[in-house]
Amino acid sequence: CNMNFLIRLIISTLAVLVTAYILPGVHVEKFMTAVIVAIVLGVLNVLVKPLLILFSLPVVLFTFGLFLIVINTLIILLADKLIDGFKVNGFWWAVLFSVLMSIVTSILNAIKKRDEQRQ
């Protein structure tokens, strides 16, 4: 269980680093900042995201789930406010960060699964 958490944390941290490296509007000061960003985003996704989805459920349903991108963006912007050394230069950079980080995380998880199947 602890090992699984550690692997997920490493994947999230790498996704933060890769995404921030690709996007000029996102800045991560150092590796430990990326670890903190990964942890804070995980906590916000567990505690805040369900509430935002619940309160905006009619909009989420009306937009066929596309409003979830806005919710993810708000969580990124909240993390920006909470974490020193993590800077997102506005709403649209946060949208790009959210979408790109999801893609990078999916790729890293696919690599992890492929490696697990080989063992």
C-alpha angles and dihedrals in degrees: 000000000000090000091052090051091049092050091049090049091051091049091049092047092050090048090053091049095046094045093048090048092053096045117065091199093063123070129190111185100207144341095273089053088056090051090051091047090052091050095045093047089050092051093045091049090053099042109025106027096063090052092049090049092048094050093046098038096123090052092045091052094043091053092044090243097311090117086069086077088060090049091050089048091052090051090052091050090049090052088050089057094046101046126065110216094031114097129175114187099222144309099306093050087051090052091051091045091051095049096041093045089054090052094047091047090051091051092049091047090050090052090049092051092048090052091048091052091052092058 
